[in-house]
Amino acid sequence: MDLKEFIENFAQQFDETDTSVIGADTYFQELEEWSSLTAMAIIAFVKTEYGKSITGKEIRSCKTIEDLFNLIDAK
């Protein structure tokens, strides 16, 4: 799994957020478009793209996109 590719795939989960503001150090839960539905979309995306399961609690424990990437990569 590659961080750059993960960020690109992560950014695709947002409809209204400009992808240029999404990077490894982005505090994704502070994005205006972030919601519980977005979190569910991220859970589904991770399962589909990477075959790994994450929980809402695990997502909440991450601050940045890189934190989330590291969590998923370690599974």
PDB file with SEQRES, HELIX, SHEET and CRYST1 records, atoms N, CA, C and O in Angstrom:
SEQRES   1 A   75  MET ASP LEU LYS GLU PHE ILE GLU ASN PHE ALA GLN GLN          
SEQRES   2 A   75  PHE ASP GLU THR ASP THR SER VAL ILE GLY ALA ASP THR          
SEQRES   3 A   75  TYR PHE GLN GLU LEU GLU GLU TRP SER SER LEU THR ALA          
SEQRES   4 A   75  MET ALA ILE ILE ALA PHE VAL LYS THR GLU TYR GLY LYS          
SEQRES   5 A   75  SER ILE THR GLY LYS GLU ILE ARG SER CYS LYS THR ILE          
SEQRES   6 A   75  GLU ASP LEU PHE ASN LEU ILE ASP ALA LYS                      
HELIX    1 AA1 LEU A    3  ALA A   11  1                                   9    
HELIX    2 AA2 THR A   19  VAL A   21  5                                   3    
HELIX    3 AA3 PHE A   28  GLU A   30  5                                   3    
HELIX    4 AA4 SER A   36  TYR A   50  1                                  15    
HELIX    5 AA5 GLY A   56  SER A   61  1                                   6    
HELIX    6 AA6 ILE A   65  ALA A   74  1                                  10    
CRYST1    1.000    1.000    1.000  90.00  90.00  90.00 P 1           1          
ATOM      1  N   MET A   1       0.855  -1.168   0.000  1.00  0.00           N  
ATOM      2  CA  MET A   1       0.000   0.000   0.000  1.00  0.00           C  
ATOM      3  C   MET A   1       0.904   1.235   0.000  1.00  0.00           C  
ATOM      4  O   MET A   1       1.875   1.309   0.752  1.00  0.00           O  
ATOM      5  N   ASP A   2       0.577   2.172  -0.829  1.00  0.00           N  
ATOM      6  CA  ASP A   2       1.357   3.388  -1.017  1.00  0.00           C  
ATOM      7  C   ASP A   2       0.586   4.588  -0.456  1.00  0.00           C  
ATOM      8  O   ASP A   2      -0.611   4.722  -0.710  1.00  0.00           O  
ATOM      9  N   LEU A   3       1.258   5.461   0.302  1.00  0.00           N  
ATOM     10  CA  LEU A   3       0.598   6.608   0.932  1.00  0.00           C  
ATOM     11  C   LEU A   3      -0.019   7.542  -0.102  1.00  0.00           C  
ATOM     12  O   LEU A   3      -1.155   7.984   0.065  1.00  0.00           O  
ATOM     13  N   LYS A   4       0.711   7.845  -1.160  1.00  0.00           N  
ATOM     14  CA  LYS A   4       0.197   8.764  -2.181  1.00  0.00           C  
ATOM     15  C   LYS A   4      -1.091   8.214  -2.812  1.00  0.00           C  
ATOM     16  O   LYS A   4      -2.070   8.941  -2.984  1.00  0.00           O  
ATOM     17  N   GLU A   5      -1.072   6.940  -3.145  1.00  0.00           N  
ATOM     18  CA  GLU A   5      -2.261   6.308  -3.735  1.00  0.00           C  
ATOM     19  C   GLU A   5      -3.420   6.308  -2.737  1.00  0.00           C  
ATOM     20  O   GLU A   5      -4.568   6.550  -3.110  1.00  0.00           O  
ATOM     21  N   PHE A   6      -3.111   6.035  -1.465  1.00  0.00           N  
ATOM     22  CA  PHE A   6      -4.146   6.031  -0.436  1.00  0.00           C  
ATOM     23  C   PHE A   6      -4.795   7.405  -0.323  1.00  0.00           C  
ATOM     24  O   PHE A   6      -6.018   7.507  -0.227  1.00  0.00           O  
ATOM     25  N   ILE A   7      -3.987   8.457  -0.334  1.00  0.00           N  
ATOM     26  CA  ILE A   7      -4.513   9.820  -0.234  1.00  0.00           C  
ATOM     27  C   ILE A   7      -5.426  10.125  -1.415  1.00  0.00           C  
ATOM     28  O   ILE A   7      -6.489  10.719  -1.236  1.00  0.00           O  
ATOM     29  N   GLU A   8      -5.024   9.728  -2.616  1.00  0.00           N  
ATOM     30  CA  GLU A   8      -5.860   9.950  -3.801  1.00  0.00           C  
ATOM     31  C   GLU A   8      -7.186   9.220  -3.674  1.00  0.00           C  
ATOM     32  O   GLU A   8      -8.238   9.783  -3.976  1.00  0.00           O  
ATOM     33  N   ASN A   9      -7.144   7.966  -3.228  1.00  0.00           N  
ATOM     34  CA  ASN A   9      -8.371   7.189  -3.053  1.00  0.00           C  
ATOM     35  C   ASN A   9      -9.236   7.766  -1.932  1.00  0.00           C  
ATOM     36  O   ASN A   9     -10.461   7.814  -2.050  1.00  0.00           O  
ATOM     37  N   PHE A  10      -8.597   8.204  -0.847  1.00  0.00           N  
ATOM     38  CA  PHE A  10      -9.306   8.820   0.265  1.00  0.00           C  
ATOM     39  C   PHE A  10     -10.037  10.072  -0.216  1.00  0.00           C  
ATOM     40  O   PHE A  10     -11.206  10.276   0.110  1.00  0.00           O  
ATOM     41  N   ALA A  11      -9.351  10.901  -0.986  1.00  0.00           N  
ATOM     42  CA  ALA A  11      -9.929  12.156  -1.482  1.00  0.00           C  
ATOM     43  C   ALA A  11     -11.152  11.913  -2.354  1.00  0.00           C  
ATOM     44  O   ALA A  11     -12.053  12.751  -2.401  1.00  0.00           O  
ATOM     45  N   GLN A  12     -11.195  10.787  -3.040  1.00  0.00           N  
ATOM     46  CA  GLN A  12     -12.333  10.475  -3.909  1.00  0.00           C  
ATOM     47  C   GLN A  12     -13.612  10.213  -3.125  1.00  0.00           C  
ATOM     48  O   GLN A  12     -14.695  10.174  -3.709  1.00  0.00           O  
ATOM     49  N   GLN A  13     -13.503  10.033  -1.815  1.00  0.00           N  
ATOM     50  CA  GLN A  13     -14.678   9.775  -0.987  1.00  0.00           C  
ATOM     51  C   GLN A  13     -15.454  11.058  -0.680  1.00  0.00           C  
ATOM     52  O   GLN A  13     -16.542  11.013  -0.106  1.00  0.00           O  
ATOM     53  N   PHE A  14     -14.885  12.193  -1.068  1.00  0.00           N  
ATOM     54  CA  PHE A  14     -15.508  13.496  -0.821  1.00  0.00           C  
ATOM     55  C   PHE A  14     -16.036  14.079  -2.125  1.00  0.00           C  
ATOM     56  O   PHE A  14     -15.365  14.030  -3.156  1.00  0.00           O  
ATOM     57  N   ASP A  15     -17.230  14.624  -2.070  1.00  0.00           N  
ATOM     58  CA  ASP A  15     -17.852  15.193  -3.265  1.00  0.00           C  
ATOM     59  C   ASP A  15     -17.541  16.673  -3.435  1.00  0.00           C  
ATOM     60  O   ASP A  15     -17.313  17.138  -4.552  1.00  0.00           O  
ATOM     61  N   GLU A  16     -17.530  17.407  -2.342  1.00  0.00           N  
ATOM     62  CA  GLU A  16     -17.437  18.856  -2.417  1.00  0.00           C  
ATOM     63  C   GLU A  16     -16.087  19.426  -1.983  1.00  0.00           C  
ATOM     64  O   GLU A  16     -15.813  20.603  -2.213  1.00  0.00           O  
ATOM     65  N   THR A  17     -15.255  18.617  -1.367  1.00  0.00           N  
ATOM     66  CA  THR A  17     -13.965  19.102  -0.869  1.00  0.00           C  
ATOM     67  C   THR A  17     -12.943  19.085  -1.992  1.00  0.00           C  
ATOM     68  O   THR A  17     -12.793  18.083  -2.692  1.00  0.00           O  
ATOM     69  N   ASP A  18     -12.244  20.192  -2.160  1.00  0.00           N  
ATOM     70  CA  ASP A  18     -11.196  20.297  -3.171  1.00  0.00           C  
ATOM     71  C   ASP A  18     -10.067  19.344  -2.803  1.00  0.00           C  
ATOM     72  O   ASP A  18      -9.532  19.413  -1.696  1.00  0.00           O  
ATOM     73  N   THR A  19      -9.705  18.464  -3.716  1.00  0.00           N  
ATOM     74  CA  THR A  19      -8.674  17.465  -3.432  1.00  0.00           C  
ATOM     75  C   THR A  19      -7.313  18.086  -3.148  1.00  0.00           C  
ATOM     76  O   THR A  19      -6.455  17.437  -2.549  1.00  0.00           O  
ATOM     77  N   SER A  20      -7.103  19.320  -3.563  1.00  0.00           N  
ATOM     78  CA  SER A  20      -5.809  19.969  -3.318  1.00  0.00           C  
ATOM     79  C   SER A  20      -5.588  20.259  -1.831  1.00  0.00           C  
ATOM     80  O   SER A  20      -4.450  20.483  -1.418  1.00  0.00           O  
ATOM     81  N   VAL A  21      -6.642  20.260  -1.024  1.00  0.00           N  
ATOM     82  CA  VAL A  21      -6.488  20.508   0.409  1.00  0.00           C  
ATOM     83  C   VAL A  21      -6.266  19.221   1.200  1.00  0.00           C  
ATOM     84  O   VAL A  21      -6.071  19.259   2.415  1.00  0.00           O  
ATOM     85  N   ILE A  22      -6.296  18.086   0.509  1.00  0.00           N  
ATOM     86  CA  ILE A  22      -6.154  16.801   1.173  1.00  0.00           C  
ATOM     87  C   ILE A  22      -4.739  16.272   0.958  1.00  0.00           C  
ATOM     88  O   ILE A  22      -4.315  16.024  -0.171  1.00  0.00           O  
ATOM     89  N   GLY A  23      -4.018  16.106   2.070  1.00  0.00           N  
ATOM     90  CA  GLY A  23      -2.656  15.591   2.034  1.00  0.00           C  
ATOM     91  C   GLY A  23      -2.407  14.713   3.247  1.00  0.00           C  
ATOM     92  O   GLY A  23      -3.302  14.516   4.070  1.00  0.00           O  
ATOM     93  N   ALA A  24      -1.208  14.190   3.360  1.00  0.00           N  
ATOM     94  CA  ALA A  24      -0.869  13.279   4.456  1.00  0.00           C  
ATOM     95  C   ALA A  24      -1.094  13.913   5.826  1.00  0.00           C  
ATOM     96  O   ALA A  24      -1.488  13.229   6.770  1.00  0.00           O  
ATOM     97  N   ASP A  25      -0.845  15.218   5.938  1.00  0.00           N  
ATOM     98  CA  ASP A  25      -0.965  15.894   7.229  1.00  0.00           C  
ATOM     99  C   ASP A  25      -2.315  16.572   7.453  1.00  0.00           C  
ATOM    100  O   ASP A  25      -2.475  17.347   8.397  1.00  0.00           O  
ATOM    101  N   THR A  26      -3.274  16.286   6.596  1.00  0.00           N  
ATOM    102  CA  THR A  26      -4.619  16.853   6.731  1.00  0.00           C  
ATOM    103  C   THR A  26      -5.342  16.230   7.929  1.00  0.00           C  
ATOM    104  O   THR A  26      -5.395  15.008   8.067  1.00  0.00           O  
ATOM    105  N   TYR A  27      -5.892  17.080   8.786  1.00  0.00           N  
ATOM    106  CA  TYR A  27      -6.743  16.624   9.882  1.00  0.00           C  
ATOM    107  C   TYR A  27      -8.127  16.378   9.290  1.00  0.00           C  
ATOM    108  O   TYR A  27      -8.979  17.267   9.261  1.00  0.00           O  
ATOM    109  N   PHE A  28      -8.329  15.147   8.819  1.00  0.00           N  
ATOM    110  CA  PHE A  28      -9.509  14.856   8.004  1.00  0.00           C  
ATOM    111  C   PHE A  28     -10.820  15.046   8.733  1.00  0.00           C  
ATOM    112  O   PHE A  28     -11.823  15.361   8.093  1.00  0.00           O  
ATOM    113  N   GLN A  29     -10.859  14.871  10.040  1.00  0.00           N  
ATOM    114  CA  GLN A  29     -12.111  15.044  10.773  1.00  0.00           C  
ATOM    115  C   GLN A  29     -12.500  16.515  10.904  1.00  0.00           C  
ATOM    116  O   GLN A  29     -13.615  16.829  11.321  1.00  0.00           O  
ATOM    117  N   GLU A  30     -11.585  17.411  10.551  1.00  0.00           N  
ATOM    118  CA  GLU A  30     -11.874  18.837  10.579  1.00  0.00           C  
ATOM    119  C   GLU A  30     -12.346  19.365   9.225  1.00  0.00           C  
ATOM    120  O   GLU A  30     -12.699  20.539   9.108  1.00  0.00           O  
ATOM    121  N   LEU A  31     -12.356  18.512   8.208  1.00  0.00           N  
ATOM    122  CA  LEU A  31     -12.859  18.930   6.901  1.00  0.00           C  
ATOM    123  C   LEU A  31     -14.348  19.229   7.016  1.00  0.00           C  
ATOM    124  O   LEU A  31     -15.080  18.504   7.690  1.00  0.00           O  
ATOM    125  N   GLU A  32     -14.788  20.280   6.370  1.00  0.00           N  
ATOM    126  CA  GLU A  32     -16.192  20.699   6.455  1.00  0.00           C  
ATOM    127  C   GLU A  32     -17.151  19.582   6.046  1.00  0.00           C  
ATOM    128  O   GLU A  32     -18.233  19.444   6.618  1.00  0.00           O  
ATOM    129  N   GLU A  33     -16.759  18.808   5.079  1.00  0.00           N  
ATOM    130  CA  GLU A  33     -17.629  17.754   4.546  1.00  0.00           C  
ATOM    131  C   GLU A  33     -17.622  16.478   5.400  1.00  0.00           C  
ATOM    132  O   GLU A  33     -18.430  15.583   5.155  1.00  0.00           O  
ATOM    133  N   TRP A  34     -16.736  16.374   6.389  1.00  0.00           N  
ATOM    134  CA  TRP A  34     -16.620  15.167   7.197  1.00  0.00           C  
ATOM    135  C   TRP A  34     -17.900  14.962   8.007  1.00  0.00           C  
ATOM    136  O   TRP A  34     -18.426  15.899   8.607  1.00  0.00           O  
ATOM    137  N   SER A  35     -18.389  13.724   8.013  1.00  0.00           N  
ATOM    138  CA  SER A  35     -19.576  13.372   8.781  1.00  0.00           C  
ATOM    139  C   SER A  35     -19.533  11.877   9.089  1.00  0.00           C  
ATOM    140  O   SER A  35     -18.627  11.168   8.652  1.00  0.00           O  
ATOM    141  N   SER A  36     -20.507  11.418   9.836  1.00  0.00           N  
ATOM    142  CA  SER A  36     -20.576   9.978  10.128  1.00  0.00           C  
ATOM    143  C   SER A  36     -20.797   9.177   8.845  1.00  0.00           C  
ATOM    144  O   SER A  36     -20.340   8.040   8.733  1.00  0.00           O  
ATOM    145  N   LEU A  37     -21.495   9.767   7.884  1.00  0.00           N  
ATOM    146  CA  LEU A  37     -21.692   9.072   6.601  1.00  0.00           C  
ATOM    147  C   LEU A  37     -20.380   8.963   5.827  1.00  0.00           C  
ATOM    148  O   LEU A  37     -20.129   7.961   5.157  1.00  0.00           O  
ATOM    149  N   THR A  38     -19.560   9.982   5.921  1.00  0.00           N  
ATOM    150  CA  THR A  38     -18.253   9.931   5.272  1.00  0.00           C  
ATOM    151  C   THR A  38     -17.405   8.852   5.933  1.00  0.00           C  
ATOM    152  O   THR A  38     -16.706   8.103   5.251  1.00  0.00           O  
ATOM    153  N   ALA A  39     -17.465   8.772   7.250  1.00  0.00           N  
ATOM    154  CA  ALA A  39     -16.715   7.737   7.972  1.00  0.00           C  
ATOM    155  C   ALA A  39     -17.144   6.350   7.512  1.00  0.00           C  
ATOM    156  O   ALA A  39     -16.306   5.468   7.329  1.00  0.00           O  
ATOM    157  N   MET A  40     -18.437   6.156   7.327  1.00  0.00           N  
ATOM    158  CA  MET A  40     -18.935   4.864   6.833  1.00  0.00           C  
ATOM    159  C   MET A  40     -18.427   4.587   5.421  1.00  0.00           C  
ATOM    160  O   MET A  40     -18.101   3.448   5.083  1.00  0.00           O  
ATOM    161  N   ALA A  41     -18.362   5.632   4.600  1.00  0.00           N  
ATOM    162  CA  ALA A  41     -17.837   5.470   3.242  1.00  0.00           C  
ATOM    163  C   ALA A  41     -16.366   5.082   3.283  1.00  0.00           C  
ATOM    164  O   ALA A  41     -15.917   4.273   2.470  1.00  0.00           O  
ATOM    165  N   ILE A  42     -15.610   5.648   4.221  1.00  0.00           N  
ATOM    166  CA  ILE A  42     -14.194   5.316   4.370  1.00  0.00           C  
ATOM    167  C   ILE A  42     -14.050   3.858   4.807  1.00  0.00           C  
ATOM    168  O   ILE A  42     -13.188   3.143   4.295  1.00  0.00           O  
ATOM    169  N   ILE A  43     -14.878   3.414   5.742  1.00  0.00           N  
ATOM    170  CA  ILE A  43     -14.848   2.019   6.194  1.00  0.00           C  
ATOM    171  C   ILE A  43     -15.097   1.084   5.011  1.00  0.00           C  
ATOM    172  O   ILE A  43     -14.385   0.096   4.836  1.00  0.00           O  
ATOM    173  N   ALA A  44     -16.108   1.398   4.202  1.00  0.00           N  
ATOM    174  CA  ALA A  44     -16.424   0.572   3.027  1.00  0.00           C  
ATOM    175  C   ALA A  44     -15.300   0.619   1.998  1.00  0.00           C  
ATOM    176  O   ALA A  44     -14.947  -0.408   1.419  1.00  0.00           O  
ATOM    177  N   PHE A  45     -14.741   1.794   1.770  1.00  0.00           N  
ATOM    178  CA  PHE A  45     -13.648   1.962   0.813  1.00  0.00           C  
ATOM    179  C   PHE A  45     -12.435   1.128   1.224  1.00  0.00           C  
ATOM    180  O   PHE A  45     -11.826   0.461   0.387  1.00  0.00           O  
ATOM    181  N   VAL A  46     -12.087   1.165   2.506  1.00  0.00           N  
ATOM    182  CA  VAL A  46     -10.928   0.402   2.990  1.00  0.00           C  
ATOM    183  C   VAL A  46     -11.174  -1.096   2.824  1.00  0.00           C  
ATOM    184  O   VAL A  46     -10.274  -1.832   2.418  1.00  0.00           O  
ATOM    185  N   LYS A  47     -12.369  -1.540   3.130  1.00  0.00           N  
ATOM    186  CA  LYS A  47     -12.712  -2.966   2.980  1.00  0.00           C  
ATOM    187  C   LYS A  47     -12.641  -3.379   1.517  1.00  0.00           C  
ATOM    188  O   LYS A  47     -12.083  -4.429   1.200  1.00  0.00           O  
ATOM    189  N   THR A  48     -13.194  -2.571   0.626  1.00  0.00           N  
ATOM    190  CA  THR A  48     -13.234  -2.897  -0.797  1.00  0.00           C  
ATOM    191  C   THR A  48     -11.856  -2.820  -1.447  1.00  0.00           C  
ATOM    192  O   THR A  48     -11.453  -3.738  -2.161  1.00  0.00           O  
ATOM    193  N   GLU A  49     -11.140  -1.734  -1.204  1.00  0.00           N  
ATOM    194  CA  GLU A  49      -9.853  -1.500  -1.875  1.00  0.00           C  
ATOM    195  C   GLU A  49      -8.696  -2.290  -1.280  1.00  0.00           C  
ATOM    196  O   GLU A  49      -7.802  -2.732  -2.002  1.00  0.00           O  
ATOM    197  N   TYR A  50      -8.713  -2.467   0.047  1.00  0.00           N  
ATOM    198  CA  TYR A  50      -7.555  -3.059   0.718  1.00  0.00           C  
ATOM    199  C   TYR A  50      -7.871  -4.368   1.440  1.00  0.00           C  
ATOM    200  O   TYR A  50      -6.969  -5.024   1.961  1.00  0.00           O  
ATOM    201  N   GLY A  51      -9.149  -4.748   1.470  1.00  0.00           N  
ATOM    202  CA  GLY A  51      -9.532  -6.005   2.114  1.00  0.00           C  
ATOM    203  C   GLY A  51      -9.298  -6.011   3.617  1.00  0.00           C  
ATOM    204  O   GLY A  51      -9.087  -7.067   4.212  1.00  0.00           O  
ATOM    205  N   LYS A  52      -9.337  -4.832   4.231  1.00  0.00           N  
ATOM    206  CA  LYS A  52      -9.097  -4.718   5.669  1.00  0.00           C  
ATOM    207  C   LYS A  52     -10.294  -4.059   6.331  1.00  0.00           C  
ATOM    208  O   LYS A  52     -10.954  -3.203   5.742  1.00  0.00           O  
ATOM    209  N   SER A  53     -10.566  -4.468   7.564  1.00  0.00           N  
ATOM    210  CA  SER A  53     -11.695  -3.913   8.309  1.00  0.00           C  
ATOM    211  C   SER A  53     -11.198  -2.929   9.359  1.00  0.00           C  
ATOM    212  O   SER A  53     -10.261  -3.210  10.106  1.00  0.00           O  
ATOM    213  N   ILE A  54     -11.844  -1.775   9.397  1.00  0.00           N  
ATOM    214  CA  ILE A  54     -11.576  -0.790  10.437  1.00  0.00           C  
ATOM    215  C   ILE A  54     -12.906  -0.374  11.048  1.00  0.00           C  
ATOM    216  O   ILE A  54     -13.960  -0.509  10.427  1.00  0.00           O  
ATOM    217  N   THR A  55     -12.840   0.126  12.255  1.00  0.00           N  
ATOM    218  CA  THR A  55     -14.058   0.542  12.953  1.00  0.00           C  
ATOM    219  C   THR A  55     -14.120   2.064  13.050  1.00  0.00           C  
ATOM    220  O   THR A  55     -13.129   2.763  12.835  1.00  0.00           O  
ATOM    221  N   GLY A  56     -15.298   2.547  13.376  1.00  0.00           N  
ATOM    222  CA  GLY A  56     -15.460   3.976  13.597  1.00  0.00           C  
ATOM    223  C   GLY A  56     -14.581   4.459  14.735  1.00  0.00           C  
ATOM    224  O   GLY A  56     -14.033   5.560  14.677  1.00  0.00           O  
ATOM    225  N   LYS A  57     -14.442   3.638  15.774  1.00  0.00           N  
ATOM    226  CA  LYS A  57     -13.594   3.996  16.909  1.00  0.00           C  
ATOM    227  C   LYS A  57     -12.139   4.148  16.468  1.00  0.00           C  
ATOM    228  O   LYS A  57     -11.445   5.059  16.919  1.00  0.00           O  
ATOM    229  N   GLU A  58     -11.680   3.261  15.590  1.00  0.00           N  
ATOM    230  CA  GLU A  58     -10.314   3.354  15.085  1.00  0.00           C  
ATOM    231  C   GLU A  58     -10.126   4.621  14.243  1.00  0.00           C  
ATOM    232  O   GLU A  58      -9.090   5.282  14.326  1.00  0.00           O  
ATOM    233  N   ILE A  59     -11.125   4.948  13.441  1.00  0.00           N  
ATOM    234  CA  ILE A  59     -11.048   6.175  12.641  1.00  0.00           C  
ATOM    235  C   ILE A  59     -10.966   7.393  13.563  1.00  0.00           C  
ATOM    236  O   ILE A  59     -10.157   8.294  13.340  1.00  0.00           O  
ATOM    237  N   ARG A  60     -11.801   7.415  14.589  1.00  0.00           N  
ATOM    238  CA  ARG A  60     -11.798   8.546  15.530  1.00  0.00           C  
ATOM    239  C   ARG A  60     -10.465   8.694  16.257  1.00  0.00           C  
ATOM    240  O   ARG A  60     -10.106   9.793  16.679  1.00  0.00           O  
ATOM    241  N   SER A  61      -9.730   7.588  16.405  1.00  0.00           N  
ATOM    242  CA  SER A  61      -8.438   7.647  17.102  1.00  0.00           C  
ATOM    243  C   SER A  61      -7.340   8.263  16.229  1.00  0.00           C  
ATOM    244  O   SER A  61      -6.274   8.617  16.732  1.00  0.00           O  
ATOM    245  N   CYS A  62      -7.593   8.389  14.940  1.00  0.00           N  
ATOM    246  CA  CYS A  62      -6.616   8.955  14.007  1.00  0.00           C  
ATOM    247  C   CYS A  62      -6.845  10.456  13.855  1.00  0.00           C  
ATOM    248  O   CYS A  62      -7.983  10.924  13.826  1.00  0.00           O  
ATOM    249  N   LYS A  63      -5.763  11.190  13.759  1.00  0.00           N  
ATOM    250  CA  LYS A  63      -5.864  12.637  13.568  1.00  0.00           C  
ATOM    251  C   LYS A  63      -5.705  13.007  12.087  1.00  0.00           C  
ATOM    252  O   LYS A  63      -6.528  13.728  11.523  1.00  0.00           O  
ATOM    253  N   THR A  64      -4.637  12.501  11.477  1.00  0.00           N  
ATOM    254  CA  THR A  64      -4.327  12.865  10.093  1.00  0.00           C  
ATOM    255  C   THR A  64      -4.594  11.687   9.152  1.00  0.00           C  
ATOM    256  O   THR A  64      -4.800  10.554   9.588  1.00  0.00           O  
ATOM    257  N   ILE A  65      -4.584  11.981   7.879  1.00  0.00           N  
ATOM    258  CA  ILE A  65      -4.750  10.924   6.886  1.00  0.00           C  
ATOM    259  C   ILE A  65      -3.594   9.935   6.979  1.00  0.00           C  
ATOM    260  O   ILE A  65      -3.785   8.732   6.799  1.00  0.00           O  
ATOM    261  N   GLU A  66      -2.401  10.438   7.259  1.00  0.00           N  
ATOM    262  CA  GLU A  66      -1.262   9.527   7.415  1.00  0.00           C  
ATOM    263  C   GLU A  66      -1.450   8.609   8.624  1.00  0.00           C  
ATOM    264  O   GLU A  66      -1.062   7.442   8.566  1.00  0.00           O  
ATOM    265  N   ASP A  67      -2.031   9.102   9.710  1.00  0.00           N  
ATOM    266  CA  ASP A  67      -2.339   8.247  10.859  1.00  0.00           C  
ATOM    267  C   ASP A  67      -3.276   7.120  10.441  1.00  0.00           C  
ATOM    268  O   ASP A  67      -3.078   5.965  10.817  1.00  0.00           O  
ATOM    269  N   LEU A  68      -4.290   7.462   9.665  1.00  0.00           N  
ATOM    270  CA  LEU A  68      -5.248   6.472   9.186  1.00  0.00           C  
ATOM    271  C   LEU A  68      -4.554   5.465   8.263  1.00  0.00           C  
ATOM    272  O   LEU A  68      -4.787   4.260   8.362  1.00  0.00           O  
ATOM    273  N   PHE A  69      -3.710   5.966   7.375  1.00  0.00           N  
ATOM    274  CA  PHE A  69      -2.937   5.089   6.494  1.00  0.00           C  
ATOM    275  C   PHE A  69      -2.100   4.103   7.300  1.00  0.00           C  
ATOM    276  O   PHE A  69      -2.080   2.910   6.999  1.00  0.00           O  
ATOM    277  N   ASN A  70      -1.407   4.602   8.331  1.00  0.00           N  
ATOM    278  CA  ASN A  70      -0.556   3.744   9.158  1.00  0.00           C  
ATOM    279  C   ASN A  70      -1.371   2.699   9.893  1.00  0.00           C  
ATOM    280  O   ASN A  70      -0.933   1.557  10.032  1.00  0.00           O  
ATOM    281  N   LEU A  71      -2.551   3.075  10.365  1.00  0.00           N  
ATOM    282  CA  LEU A  71      -3.448   2.134  11.026  1.00  0.00           C  
ATOM    283  C   LEU A  71      -3.821   0.991  10.087  1.00  0.00           C  
ATOM    284  O   LEU A  71      -3.732  -0.182  10.447  1.00  0.00           O  
ATOM    285  N   ILE A  72      -4.235   1.354   8.888  1.00  0.00           N  
ATOM    286  CA  ILE A  72      -4.668   0.356   7.905  1.00  0.00           C  
ATOM    287  C   ILE A  72      -3.491  -0.497   7.458  1.00  0.00           C  
ATOM    288  O   ILE A  72      -3.622  -1.712   7.314  1.00  0.00           O  
ATOM    289  N   ASP A  73      -2.353   0.126   7.240  1.00  0.00           N  
ATOM    290  CA  ASP A  73      -1.159  -0.584   6.775  1.00  0.00           C  
ATOM    291  C   ASP A  73      -0.690  -1.610   7.808  1.00  0.00           C  
ATOM    292  O   ASP A  73      -0.133  -2.646   7.444  1.00  0.00           O  
ATOM    293  N   ALA A  74      -0.914  -1.326   9.094  1.00  0.00           N  
ATOM    294  CA  ALA A  74      -0.467  -2.219  10.161  1.00  0.00           C  
ATOM    295  C   ALA A  74      -1.394  -3.424  10.357  1.00  0.00           C  
ATOM    296  O   ALA A  74      -1.026  -4.380  11.040  1.00  0.00           O  
ATOM    297  N   LYS A  75      -2.568  -3.386   9.775  1.00  0.00           N  
ATOM    298  CA  LYS A  75      -3.536  -4.487   9.944  1.00  0.00           C  
ATOM    299  C   LYS A  75      -3.177  -5.674   9.095  1.00  0.00           C  
ATOM    300  O   LYS A  75      -3.882  -6.683   9.116  1.00  0.00           O  
TER     301      LYS A  75                                                      
END                                                                             
